[in-house]
Amino acid sequence: MAAAAANWIIFFNHSQQKWVAKGLITESLPNGMFWVRLENGDVVLGYVSGKIRRNSIRMLPGDYVKIEVSRYDSTRGRIVYRIGKDL
């Protein structure tokens, strides 16, 4: 199921119970964790997914990312895609 939001598509997967949203990395933490500010203003603790870690993709504060947030714990999420500095 997909819904258009501005110029970004937000997906909701019923089987995995995840929200996928766009966010901005505000601060880098140890062990591949980041503070990410979502489009709606919420701040979540994001961790790097295994595919990004395996391919050694670098992320810095100021980068836009796609993040999966669980419906059950909306304070943590998994970073699944790096968009970059500009949209």
C-alpha positions as CSV (number, residue, x, y, z in Angstrom):
1,M,0.0,0.0,0.0
2,A,1.5,3.4,-1.0
3,A,0.5,6.9,-0.4
4,A,2.2,10.0,-2.0
5,A,3.5,12.6,0.5
6,A,5.1,15.6,-1.2
7,N,7.8,14.2,-3.5
8,W,8.4,11.1,-1.4
9,I,6.5,7.8,-1.4
10,I,5.7,6.4,2.1
11,F,5.1,2.7,2.2
12,F,3.3,0.7,4.9
13,N,3.9,-3.0,4.9
14,H,1.0,-4.9,6.6
15,S,3.0,-8.1,7.1
16,Q,6.0,-6.5,8.8
17,Q,4.1,-3.7,10.6
18,K,6.6,-1.0,9.7
19,W,6.3,2.7,8.7
20,V,8.9,3.9,6.1
21,A,9.6,7.6,6.2
22,K,12.3,10.1,5.2
23,G,14.5,11.8,7.8
24,L,17.5,13.9,8.4
25,I,20.5,12.7,10.4
26,T,21.2,15.2,13.1
27,E,23.9,13.5,15.2
28,S,26.2,10.5,14.8
29,L,26.6,8.1,17.7
30,P,29.0,5.1,18.2
31,N,28.3,1.6,16.7
32,G,26.4,2.8,13.6
33,M,23.6,4.7,15.5
34,F,22.3,8.1,14.6
35,W,19.7,10.6,15.9
36,V,17.3,11.1,12.9
37,R,14.7,13.9,12.7
38,L,11.7,12.7,10.7
39,E,9.6,14.9,8.4
40,N,6.9,15.2,11.0
41,G,9.3,16.6,13.6
42,D,9.8,13.4,15.7
43,V,13.3,12.4,16.6
44,V,14.1,8.7,16.6
45,L,17.3,6.7,17.3
46,G,18.2,5.0,14.0
47,Y,20.6,2.1,13.5
48,V,22.2,1.0,10.3
49,S,20.8,-2.0,8.5
50,G,23.0,-5.0,7.7
51,K,23.0,-4.3,3.9
52,I,24.3,-0.7,4.4
53,R,26.9,-2.0,7.0
54,R,28.0,-4.8,4.6
55,N,28.5,-2.4,1.7
56,S,30.4,0.1,3.8
57,I,28.1,3.0,2.9
58,R,29.1,6.1,4.9
59,M,26.6,8.4,6.5
60,L,27.2,11.8,8.1
61,P,25.1,14.4,9.9
62,G,23.1,16.3,7.3
63,D,22.4,13.3,5.1
64,Y,18.8,12.4,4.3
65,V,17.9,8.8,4.8
66,K,14.9,6.4,4.5
67,I,14.1,4.8,7.8
68,E,11.8,2.0,8.9
69,V,10.0,2.7,12.2
70,S,8.2,0.0,14.1
71,R,4.6,0.6,15.1
72,Y,5.3,-0.8,18.5
73,D,8.4,1.3,19.4
74,S,8.2,4.6,17.6
75,T,11.5,5.9,19.2
76,R,13.8,3.5,17.3
77,G,14.1,2.7,13.6
78,R,16.3,1.0,11.0
79,I,18.1,3.1,8.4
80,V,17.6,1.2,5.1
81,Y,18.6,3.8,2.4
82,R,20.9,6.8,2.2
83,I,19.4,9.6,0.0
84,G,22.3,12.1,0.4
85,K,22.7,15.8,1.2
86,D,20.2,17.1,-1.4
87,L,16.8,15.9,-2.2
